[in-house]
Amino acid sequence: MTGKIKFHELSDDEKRKFLGDFYSIISSLNTRDEVKCFFKDLLTISEIVMISRRIQIAKMLLKNWTYQVIKKKLKVGVNTIAQVEKWLNNGFGGYKKTIKAFTKKNKQKQIDDMKKSSENTHASLGELKKK
């Protein structure tokens, strides 16, 4: 018997084993490159794009973008946006927490990069003044 396994047809032990292994394997990945290689081997490019678009939808919803703007910008359906919003607001909190943490970290990285760029510009101007 081959084919798709339906979650509701698995025993509780199988669910714990399969999901436990899945979560443990993902949490064992240490670098962005390891994560990228793992998911490129595990998923099709279409599946990766589908998941990536859901993340973009969630980021936009958290920034209070309207459904119509998200639909137009990402070329997704209203049902997809609604499903992501449902997961954001009624899920286990991981989606929202992770995206907010990523956004905060990314903002700090941008600030740090701007500071470095500014310092390099000042140093370059100082070098020019000496010449």
Secondary structure, 3 states (H helix, E strand, C coil): CCCCCCHHHCCHHHHHHHHHHHHHHHHCCCCHHHHHHHHHHHCCHHHHHHHHHHHHHHHHHHCCCCHHHHHHHHCCCHHHHHHHHHHHHHCCCHHHHHHHHHHHHHHHHHHHHHHHHHHHHHHHHHHHHHC
